[in-house]
Amino acid sequence: CYLPANLQGVVLLELFKVALRRRVMFGLGDSATTNVYRPTFNVHIKTSSRGGQVHHGYPDDSYFQRALGELRDNGVILSDLPA
């Protein structure tokens, strides 16, 4: 997983930890790319430090908001972060 070394990256890392502990980061279902029943991402992660959104990398200016939305859809919100 690649995250930027800034406040947004730190926030996402902490929220990803919450999602992993709650077992909502991944699910089982039909893959959008292969249409095979397998583990799937409920919350998409960056798998490359470059290549942009098309290659699941950076730069991707909308990733932070999309990730927050996917986390929220799976019951993980900013107020879940430790104080």
N, CA and C of each residue as an Amber inpcrd file, in Angstrom:
protein
   249
   0.8460000  -1.1720000   0.0000000   0.0000000   0.0000000   0.0000000
   0.9000000   1.2460000   0.0000000   0.6490000   2.1630000  -0.8890000
   1.4100000   3.4140000  -0.9580000   0.5340000   4.5560000  -0.4800000
   1.0570000   5.3270000   0.4610000   0.3710000   6.5130000   0.9550000
   1.3610000   7.6610000   0.9800000   0.8860000   8.8800000   0.7270000
   1.8030000  10.0190000   0.7490000   2.2950000  10.3120000   2.1640000
   3.4810000  10.8600000   2.2410000   4.0630000  11.2310000   3.5420000
   3.5830000  12.6180000   3.9260000   2.2730000  12.7230000   4.1910000
   1.6820000  13.9880000   4.6130000   0.4980000  13.6770000   5.5310000
  -0.2170000  14.7000000   5.9620000  -1.3280000  14.5080000   6.8910000
  -2.4020000  13.5800000   6.3260000  -2.7230000  13.7330000   5.0450000
  -3.7330000  12.8560000   4.4450000  -3.2930000  11.3940000   4.4950000
  -2.0340000  11.1460000   4.2110000  -1.5230000   9.7830000   4.2660000
  -1.5950000   9.1950000   5.6590000  -1.2610000   9.9980000   6.6680000
  -1.3190000   9.5350000   8.0570000  -2.7660000   9.2290000   8.4500000
  -3.6830000  10.1000000   8.0750000  -5.1050000   9.8910000   8.3910000
  -5.5970000   8.5970000   7.7490000  -5.2790000   8.4030000   6.4610000
  -5.7220000   7.1770000   5.7900000  -5.1080000   5.9390000   6.4280000
  -3.8360000   5.9900000   6.7730000  -3.1950000   4.8430000   7.4160000
  -3.9270000   4.4640000   8.6970000  -4.2470000   5.4430000   9.5210000
  -4.9380000   5.1580000  10.7810000  -6.3490000   4.6260000  10.5320000
  -7.0340000   5.1660000   9.5380000  -8.3730000   4.6650000   9.2060000
  -8.3010000   3.2610000   8.6040000  -7.2690000   2.9860000   7.8010000
  -7.0810000   1.6350000   7.2670000  -6.8740000   0.6370000   8.4010000
  -6.1540000   1.0330000   9.4400000  -5.9570000   0.1570000  10.6000000
  -7.2910000  -0.1840000  11.2530000  -8.1490000   0.8250000  11.3950000
  -9.4810000   0.5960000  11.9710000 -10.2560000  -0.3700000  11.0730000
 -10.2270000  -0.1220000   9.7680000 -10.9560000  -0.9710000   8.8220000
 -10.4420000  -2.4120000   8.8520000  -9.1370000  -2.5870000   8.9530000
  -8.5750000  -3.9400000   9.0340000  -9.0020000  -4.6390000  10.3140000
  -8.9600000  -3.9340000  11.4420000  -9.3800000  -4.5380000  12.7120000
 -10.8510000  -4.9460000  12.6730000 -11.6540000  -4.1600000  11.9720000
 -13.0920000  -4.4610000  11.8740000 -13.3960000  -5.4600000  10.7540000
 -12.3640000  -5.8140000  10.0130000 -12.4890000  -6.7790000   8.9040000
 -13.4280000  -6.3000000   7.8080000 -13.3360000  -5.0020000   7.4790000
 -14.1660000  -4.4490000   6.4080000 -13.3310000  -3.9310000   5.2380000
 -12.0260000  -4.0460000   5.3260000 -11.1560000  -3.5530000   4.2600000
 -11.3400000  -4.3750000   2.9870000 -11.5680000  -5.6710000   3.1510000
 -11.7290000  -6.5910000   2.0370000 -13.0310000  -7.3520000   2.1800000
 -13.4880000  -7.9100000   1.0890000 -14.6920000  -8.7210000   1.1060000
 -14.5370000  -9.8760000   0.1420000 -15.6030000 -10.5970000  -0.0680000
 -15.6440000 -11.6630000  -1.0680000 -16.7300000 -11.3260000  -2.0590000
 -16.4200000 -11.4880000  -3.3250000 -17.4050000 -11.1940000  -4.3510000
 -16.8120000 -11.3780000  -5.7270000 -17.5950000 -11.0270000  -6.7340000
 -17.1260000 -11.1230000  -8.1140000 -16.1940000  -9.9610000  -8.4040000
 -15.0170000 -10.2740000  -8.8820000 -14.0390000  -9.2570000  -9.2360000
 -14.5650000  -8.4090000 -10.3840000 -14.3820000  -7.0980000 -10.2700000
 -14.8140000  -6.1920000 -11.3440000 -13.9790000  -6.3790000 -12.6020000
 -12.7560000  -6.8790000 -12.4620000 -11.8820000  -7.0140000 -13.6280000
 -11.9160000  -8.4010000 -14.2450000 -12.1130000  -9.4340000 -13.4270000
 -12.0780000 -10.8010000 -13.9670000 -13.4120000 -11.5320000 -13.8710000
 -14.3710000 -10.9500000 -13.1440000 -15.6890000 -11.5590000 -12.9370000
 -15.5900000 -12.9420000 -12.2820000 -14.5610000 -13.1490000 -11.4800000
 -14.3500000 -14.3890000 -10.7410000 -14.6250000 -14.1110000  -9.2710000
 -15.3010000 -15.0480000  -8.5930000 -15.5710000 -14.9050000  -7.1620000
 -14.2590000 -15.0610000  -6.4060000 -13.8800000 -14.0100000  -5.6620000
 -12.5970000 -14.0030000  -4.9690000 -12.5650000 -12.8620000  -3.9610000
 -11.4850000 -12.7350000  -3.1930000 -11.3640000 -11.5670000  -2.3140000
 -11.3520000 -10.2800000  -3.1430000 -12.0320000  -9.2700000  -2.6440000
 -12.1270000  -7.9870000  -3.3480000 -11.8270000  -6.8580000  -2.3620000
 -11.5170000  -5.7120000  -2.9120000 -11.2760000  -4.5270000  -2.0920000
 -12.5990000  -3.8300000  -1.8000000 -12.9460000  -3.6900000  -0.5300000
 -14.0470000  -2.8140000  -0.1530000 -13.5580000  -1.3740000  -0.1180000
 -12.2880000  -1.2180000   0.2670000 -11.6210000   0.0800000   0.2900000
 -10.3870000  -0.0680000  -0.5900000 -10.3760000   0.6390000  -1.6950000
  -9.2750000   0.5000000  -2.6420000  -8.0020000   1.1440000  -2.1100000
  -6.8860000   0.4800000  -2.3510000  -5.5950000   0.9950000  -1.9140000
  -4.7180000   1.2630000  -3.1350000  -3.7310000   2.1020000  -2.9350000
  -2.7620000   2.3990000  -3.9860000  -1.6960000   1.3080000  -3.9810000
  -1.4370000   0.7280000  -5.1410000  -0.4450000  -0.3390000  -5.2460000
   0.8090000   0.1120000  -5.9840000   0.8790000   1.4020000  -6.2960000
   2.0560000   1.9270000  -6.9850000   2.3010000   3.3660000  -6.5510000
   3.5500000   3.7410000  -6.5180000   3.8840000   5.1210000  -6.1450000
   3.8310000   6.0560000  -7.3440000   3.5520000   5.5220000  -8.5170000
   3.4640000   6.3630000  -9.7250000   2.4670000   5.7430000 -10.7090000
   2.2170000   6.4400000 -11.7800000   1.3140000   5.9320000 -12.8060000
  -0.0650000   6.5520000 -12.7860000  -0.3680000   7.3020000 -11.7310000
  -1.6670000   7.9650000 -11.6650000  -2.8050000   7.0080000 -11.3650000
  -4.0000000   7.5480000 -11.4010000  -5.2030000   6.7960000 -11.0470000
  -5.3860000   5.5610000 -11.9220000  -5.0630000   5.6610000 -13.1910000
  -5.2490000   4.5460000 -14.1290000  -4.4510000   3.3120000 -13.7010000
  -3.2900000   3.5250000 -13.0960000  -2.4190000   2.4190000 -12.6930000
  -2.3890000   2.2310000 -11.1710000  -3.4460000   2.6850000 -10.5020000
  -3.5790000   2.5670000  -9.0440000  -2.4000000   3.1830000  -8.3080000
  -1.9250000   4.3110000  -8.8280000  -0.7800000   4.9830000  -8.2270000
  -1.0190000   6.4700000  -8.0570000   0.0460000   7.1670000  -7.7850000
   0.0290000   8.6180000  -7.6230000   0.6490000   9.2460000  -8.8520000
   0.3790000  10.4770000  -9.2030000  -0.5360000  11.3880000  -8.5020000
  -2.0030000  11.0430000  -8.7660000  -2.8240000  11.3020000  -7.7760000
  -4.2670000  11.0730000  -7.8710000  -4.9420000  12.0240000  -6.8910000
  -5.2870000  13.1850000  -7.3880000  -5.8060000  14.2540000  -6.5290000
  -7.1170000  13.9100000  -5.8350000  -7.8860000  12.9640000  -6.3580000
  -9.1810000  12.6610000  -5.7480000  -9.1440000  11.4210000  -4.8450000
  -7.9870000  10.7910000  -4.6960000  -7.9130000   9.5390000  -3.9310000
  -8.3330000   9.7080000  -2.4740000  -7.8660000  10.7430000  -1.8170000
  -8.1800000  10.9270000  -0.4000000  -9.6930000  10.9550000  -0.1870000
 -10.4010000  11.7390000  -0.9710000 -11.8550000  11.8360000  -0.8120000
 -12.5450000  10.5270000  -1.1870000 -12.0710000   9.8570000  -2.2330000
 -12.6630000   8.5620000  -2.6130000 -12.4470000   7.5290000  -1.5170000
 -11.2280000   7.4870000  -0.9610000 -10.9310000   6.5300000   0.1090000
 -11.7900000   6.8160000   1.3450000 -11.9340000   8.0890000   1.7060000
 -12.7970000   8.4330000   2.8430000 -14.2270000   7.9690000   2.5850000
 -14.7070000   8.1300000   1.3610000 -16.0540000   7.6870000   1.0080000
 -16.2090000   6.1800000   1.1160000 -15.2220000   5.4380000   0.6240000
 -15.2820000   3.9800000   0.7110000 -15.1940000   3.5150000   2.1640000
 -14.3570000   4.1630000   2.9440000 -14.2860000   3.8360000   4.3680000
 -15.6260000   4.1150000   5.0480000 -16.2090000   5.2820000   4.7520000
 -17.5060000   5.6420000   5.3380000 -18.5700000   4.6130000   4.9360000
 -18.5660000   4.1870000   3.6640000 -19.5270000   3.1840000   3.2000000
 -19.3950000   1.8740000   3.9590000 -18.2230000   1.6460000   4.5520000
 -17.9760000   0.4160000   5.3030000 -17.9530000   0.6590000   6.8150000
 -18.4960000   1.7870000   7.2320000 -18.6790000   2.0600000   8.6530000
 -17.4750000   2.6240000   9.3780000 -16.4610000   3.1180000   8.6560000
 -15.2790000   3.6830000   9.2870000 -15.2510000   5.1800000   8.9930000
 -15.2730000   5.9960000  10.0420000 -15.3340000   7.4490000   9.8740000
 -14.2290000   8.1120000  10.6890000 -13.9930000   9.3820000  10.4090000
 -12.9130000  10.1080000  11.0730000 -13.0220000  10.0780000  12.5890000
 -14.2180000  10.0970000  13.1190000 -14.3750000  10.0910000  14.5900000
 -13.9740000   8.7540000  15.2060000 -13.7120000   7.7290000  14.3810000
 -13.2270000   6.4470000  14.8850000 -11.7450000   6.4770000  15.2140000
 -11.0500000   7.5400000  14.8000000  -9.6150000   7.6450000  15.0710000
  -9.3800000   7.8690000  16.5570000  -8.3080000   7.2650000  17.0810000
  -7.9990000   7.5030000  18.4980000  -7.6650000   8.9600000  18.7470000
  -7.9950000   9.4290000  19.9300000  -7.7700000  10.8280000  20.2720000
  -6.3190000  11.1730000  20.4200000
